[in-house]
Amino acid sequence: QTISGEHGLDGSGVYNGSSDLQLERMNVYFNEATGGKYVPRAVLVDLEPGTMDAVRAGPFGQLFRPDNFVFGQ
């Protein structure tokens, strides 16, 4: 949430910032997806699927691509 806010992104990955510097450095943490949305450059790994469900259900859960979640069964 903090990094998204610092880069001017809302919970759905849409840029709402006002600084050219934010856009200039966006690719450090995010990749641009279709529709002008940004997704985190991250792979989330855990042994329990419940943890990943909690992330998906959170306020920024829709930012992550489904194939970036890796968990045990």
Phi and psi restraints in degrees (value plus and minus 20) as a CYANA .aco file:
   2 THR   PHI     -83.4   -43.4
   2 THR   PSI     -67.7   -27.7
   3 ILE   PHI     -86.6   -46.6
   3 ILE   PSI     -58.5   -18.5
   4 SER   PHI     -81.3   -41.3
   4 SER   PSI     -64.8   -24.8
   5 GLY   PHI     -83.4   -43.4
   5 GLY   PSI     -61.3   -21.3
   6 GLU   PHI     -83.8   -43.8
   6 GLU   PSI     -47.4    -7.4
   7 HIS   PHI    -117.9   -77.9
   7 HIS   PSI     -14.9    25.1
   8 GLY   PHI      58.4    98.4
   8 GLY   PSI       6.1    46.1
   9 LEU   PHI    -121.2   -81.2
   9 LEU   PSI     123.1   163.1
  10 ASP   PHI    -111.1   -71.1
  10 ASP   PSI    -195.4  -155.4
  11 GLY   PHI     -85.2   -45.2
  11 GLY   PSI     -36.6     3.4
  12 SER   PHI    -121.8   -81.8
  12 SER   PSI     -16.0    24.0
  13 GLY   PHI      69.5   109.5
  13 GLY   PSI      -9.0    31.0
  14 VAL   PHI    -110.3   -70.3
  14 VAL   PSI     115.2   155.2
  15 TYR   PHI     -96.7   -56.7
  15 TYR   PSI     104.3   144.3
  16 ASN   PHI    -145.4  -105.4
  16 ASN   PSI      -5.3    34.7
  17 GLY   PHI     -96.6   -56.6
  17 GLY   PSI    -199.6  -159.6
  18 SER   PHI    -151.7  -111.7
  18 SER   PSI     -12.0    28.0
  19 SER   PHI    -134.5   -94.5
  19 SER   PSI     115.0   155.0
  20 ASP   PHI     -85.7   -45.7
  20 ASP   PSI     -50.5   -10.5
  21 LEU   PHI     -84.4   -44.4
  21 LEU   PSI     -56.3   -16.3
  22 GLN   PHI     -80.3   -40.3
  22 GLN   PSI     -67.5   -27.5
  23 LEU   PHI     -88.1   -48.1
  23 LEU   PSI     -55.6   -15.6
  24 GLU   PHI     -81.0   -41.0
  24 GLU   PSI     -56.8   -16.8
  25 ARG   PHI    -125.3   -85.3
  25 ARG   PSI      -8.1    31.9
  26 MET   PHI     -80.1   -40.1
  26 MET   PSI     -57.1   -17.1
  27 ASN   PHI     -92.7   -52.7
  27 ASN   PSI     -23.0    17.0
  28 VAL   PHI     -88.4   -48.4
  28 VAL   PSI     -61.7   -21.7
  29 TYR   PHI    -135.1   -95.1
  29 TYR   PSI     -36.2     3.8
  30 PHE   PHI    -152.8  -112.8
  30 PHE   PSI     131.2   171.2
  31 ASN   PHI    -129.5   -89.5
  31 ASN   PSI     124.3   164.3
  32 GLU   PHI    -101.9   -61.9
  32 GLU   PSI     109.1   149.1
  33 ALA   PHI    -125.5   -85.5
  33 ALA   PSI    -194.2  -154.2
  34 THR   PHI     -86.3   -46.3
  34 THR   PSI     132.1   172.1
  35 GLY   PHI      56.0    96.0
  35 GLY   PSI      -3.6    36.4
  36 GLY   PHI      52.7    92.7
  36 GLY   PSI      -4.9    35.1
  37 LYS   PHI    -111.9   -71.9
  37 LYS   PSI     138.0   178.0
  38 TYR   PHI    -138.2   -98.2
  38 TYR   PSI     120.6   160.6
  39 VAL   PHI    -142.1  -102.1
  39 VAL   PSI     124.1   164.1
  40 PRO   PHI     -84.0   -44.0
  40 PRO   PSI     124.5   164.5
  41 ARG   PHI    -107.3   -67.3
  41 ARG   PSI      64.7   104.7
  42 ALA   PHI    -171.2  -131.2
  42 ALA   PSI     132.3   172.3
  43 VAL   PHI    -143.9  -103.9
  43 VAL   PSI     103.6   143.6
  44 LEU   PHI    -121.4   -81.4
  44 LEU   PSI     103.3   143.3
  45 VAL   PHI    -145.1  -105.1
  45 VAL   PSI     113.1   153.1
  46 ASP   PHI    -176.9  -136.9
  46 ASP   PSI     137.7   177.7
  47 LEU   PHI    -101.8   -61.8
  47 LEU   PSI     -40.6    -0.6
  48 GLU   PHI    -130.4   -90.4
  48 GLU   PSI     109.1   149.1
  49 PRO   PHI     -86.1   -46.1
  49 PRO   PSI     -44.0    -4.0
  50 GLY   PHI     -82.2   -42.2
  50 GLY   PSI     -54.0   -14.0
  51 THR   PHI     -84.9   -44.9
  51 THR   PSI     -62.6   -22.6
  52 MET   PHI     -87.0   -47.0
  52 MET   PSI     -55.4   -15.4
  53 ASP   PHI     -82.6   -42.6
  53 ASP   PSI     -58.5   -18.5
  54 ALA   PHI     -85.6   -45.6
  54 ALA   PSI     -59.0   -19.0
  55 VAL   PHI     -85.9   -45.9
  55 VAL   PSI     -65.8   -25.8
  56 ARG   PHI     -80.8   -40.8
  56 ARG   PSI     -55.8   -15.8
  57 ALA   PHI    -101.7   -61.7
  57 ALA   PSI     -31.2     8.8
  58 GLY   PHI     -93.1   -53.1
  58 GLY   PSI     155.9   195.9
  59 PRO   PHI     -84.2   -44.2
  59 PRO   PSI     -43.3    -3.3
  60 PHE   PHI    -134.4   -94.4
  60 PHE   PSI      -3.9    36.1
  61 GLY   PHI     -83.4   -43.4
  61 GLY   PSI     -51.6   -11.6
  62 GLN   PHI     -97.5   -57.5
  62 GLN   PSI     -26.4    13.6
  63 LEU   PHI     -90.1   -50.1
  63 LEU   PSI     -52.3   -12.3
  64 PHE   PHI    -105.3   -65.3
  64 PHE   PSI     123.4   163.4
  65 ARG   PHI     -94.0   -54.0
  65 ARG   PSI     122.1   162.1
  66 PRO   PHI     -79.4   -39.4
  66 PRO   PSI     -51.9   -11.9
  67 ASP   PHI     -99.5   -59.5
  67 ASP   PSI     -19.2    20.8
  68 ASN   PHI    -110.9   -70.9
  68 ASN   PSI     -20.8    19.2
  69 PHE   PHI    -117.4   -77.4
  69 PHE   PSI     103.8   143.8
  70 VAL   PHI    -146.1  -106.1
  70 VAL   PSI     104.3   144.3
  71 PHE   PHI    -169.2  -129.2
  71 PHE   PSI     136.5   176.5
  72 GLY   PHI    -101.3   -61.3
  72 GLY   PSI     151.2   191.2
